[in-house]
């Protein structure tokens, strides 16, 4: 097989795998009978959380530049936009839950909620906001790239791990098997980038 054709097949296989891991949980959640008793605001907030989990899968892959066609600099640029989308999804997720049941959100934010999944989600949310703030303030604060990269990747790993536990503990609209696959693959990607594979610790060129 010619190298160019092999690369094309590999690219198709990688993107197909990412698409299936992301799309299957969304489709199965949309078909859940549990949604029949939920109002639109709650459903929107819930699906914002599912989309956020999907973005947590691609975020470390974009940062590492391992997705075909989005290597290195281009992947990092998309990583910034998906990071902003991730923060927006979490805001919509919490806002939807707040509009549906403010007491439950207050209990979760104050760590007195009886549900075991709540504290994992709250911690992941605040760490995500800290990670996003660190990304925005890196240049104004003149943080050294290597130190910033280690801290940013470490925060990202906490976000993915907390979000994965949060999602796995919830018995809701998401189908259990596809949810578990999404969470495990997202965590594996975050662990790989945290270890600096393949180039997570390399500084971008000046001006890029």
C-alpha positions in Angstrom: 0.0 0.0 0.0 1.3 3.4 -0.9 2.3 5.7 2.0 -0.1 8.5 0.9 -3.0 6.1 0.7 -2.1 4.6 4.1 -2.1 8.1 5.6 -5.5 8.8 4.1 -7.0 5.6 5.5 -5.5 6.3 8.9 -6.9 9.8 8.9 -10.4 8.5 8.0 -10.2 5.9 10.6 -9.1 8.3 13.4 -11.8 10.9 12.5 -14.4 8.1 12.2 -13.5 6.8 15.6 -13.7 10.2 17.2 -17.0 10.9 15.5 -18.5 7.6 16.7 -17.3 8.0 20.3 -18.8 11.5 20.4 -22.0 11.0 18.3 -23.2 7.7 19.7 -23.7 8.9 23.3 -25.5 12.0 22.0 -27.9 10.1 19.8 -28.7 7.5 22.5 -29.2 10.2 25.1 -31.6 12.0 22.7 -33.6 8.8 22.4 -33.8 8.3 26.2 -37.4 7.8 27.5 -36.3 9.8 30.6 -36.5 13.0 28.6 -40.3 12.7 28.2 -40.8 14.0 31.8 -38.2 16.8 31.5 -38.8 20.4 30.5 -36.9 21.9 27.6 -34.6 24.0 29.8 -33.5 21.0 31.8 -32.9 19.0 28.6 -30.8 21.9 27.1 -28.7 22.1 30.3 -28.2 18.3 30.3 -27.2 18.1 26.7 -24.8 21.0 27.2 -23.1 18.8 29.8 -22.9 15.9 27.3 -21.4 18.2 24.6 -18.9 19.4 27.2 -17.8 15.9 27.9 -17.4 15.3 24.1 -15.2 18.5 23.9 -13.1 17.2 26.7 -12.3 14.2 24.5 -11.0 16.4 21.6 -9.3 19.1 23.7 -6.2 17.2 24.7 -5.9 15.7 21.2 -6.0 19.1 19.6 -3.4 20.4 22.1 -1.1 17.5 21.3 -1.6 17.9 17.5 -2.4 14.3 17.0 -5.6 14.7 15.0 -5.0 14.3 11.3 -5.2 17.6 9.4 -5.0 19.6 12.6 -1.4 19.0 13.6 0.7 21.4 15.8 -0.1 25.0 15.3 -3.5 24.6 13.7 -4.6 22.1 16.3 -3.6 24.5 19.1 -5.6 27.3 17.5 -8.7 25.1 17.3 -8.0 24.0 20.9 -8.4 27.7 22.0 -11.8 27.9 20.3 -13.1 24.6 21.6 -11.9 25.7 25.1 -14.1 28.7 24.9 -17.0 26.5 23.7 -16.3 24.1 26.6 -16.6 27.0 29.1 -19.8 28.1 27.4 -21.3 24.6 27.6 -20.6 24.4 31.3 -22.2 27.8 31.9 -25.3 26.6 29.9 -25.3 23.3 31.8 -25.3 25.0 35.2 -27.7 27.7 34.1 -30.2 25.1 32.9 -30.1 23.2 36.1 -30.4 26.5 38.1 -33.5 27.5 36.2 -35.0 24.1 36.8 -34.1 23.7 40.4 -32.1 26.4 42.2 -32.0 24.6 45.6 -30.2 21.6 44.0 -27.6 23.8 42.4 -27.0 25.7 45.6 -26.6 22.4 47.5 -24.1 21.3 44.8 -22.1 24.5 44.9 -21.9 24.5 48.7 -21.0 20.8 48.7 -24.0 19.7 50.8 -25.8 17.9 48.0 -26.7 14.3 48.9 -26.0 13.1 45.3 -22.5 11.6 45.0 -21.9 13.0 41.6 -22.4 16.6 42.5 -19.0 17.5 44.1 -17.1 15.9 41.3 -18.9 18.2 38.8 -18.5 21.3 40.9 -14.7 20.7 41.4 -14.3 20.0 37.7 -16.2 23.2 36.8 -14.1 25.5 39.0 -10.8 23.9 37.9 -12.0 24.4 34.3 -12.6 28.1 34.9 -9.1 28.3 36.5 -7.6 26.6 33.5 -9.3 28.9 31.1 -8.2 31.9 33.1 -4.7 30.7 33.1 -4.8 30.3 29.3 -6.0 33.8 28.8 -3.5 35.3 31.3 -0.4 33.5 30.2 1.0 36.3 28.1 -0.1 39.2 30.3 1.5 37.4 33.3 4.6 36.5 31.2 4.5 32.9 32.5 7.4 30.7 31.2 6.0 28.3 28.6 7.2 25.1 30.2 5.9 26.0 33.7 2.6 27.2 32.2 2.2 24.1 30.1 2.7 21.7 33.0 0.2 23.6 35.1 -2.3 23.9 32.3 -2.1 20.2 31.4 -2.4 19.3 35.1 -5.5 21.4 35.5 -6.9 19.9 32.3 -6.3 16.4 33.7 -8.2 17.2 36.9 -11.1 18.6 34.8 -11.4 15.5 32.7 -11.1 13.1 35.6 -13.6 15.0 37.7 -16.0 15.3 34.8 -15.7 11.6 33.9 -16.5 10.5 37.5 -19.3 13.1 37.6 -20.8 11.7 34.4 -20.3 8.0 35.3 -22.1 8.4 38.6 -25.2 10.0 37.1 -28.0 7.6 36.2 -29.7 9.8 33.6 -30.4 10.0 29.9 -26.9 8.9 28.7 -26.6 5.2 27.8 -24.1 3.5 30.3 -21.8 1.7 27.8 -21.3 4.6 25.3 -20.9 7.0 28.2 -18.2 4.9 29.8 -16.4 4.6 26.5 -16.5 8.4 26.0 -15.2 9.0 29.6 -12.4 6.4 29.4 -11.1 7.6 26.0 -11.3 11.3 27.2 -9.3 10.4 30.3 -6.8 8.4 28.4 -6.2 11.3 26.0 -5.8 13.7 28.9 -3.3 11.4 30.6 -1.2 11.1 27.4 -1.1 14.9 27.0 -0.3 15.4 30.7 2.8 13.1 30.2 3.8 15.3 27.3 3.0 12.9 24.5 3.8 13.6 21.8 4.7 17.3 22.1 2.6 18.8 24.8 5.6 20.4 26.5 7.1 22.1 23.4 6.7 25.8 23.2 5.1 27.3 20.0 7.2 29.5 17.9 7.3 33.1 18.6 4.2 34.9 17.3 2.2 31.8 16.8 
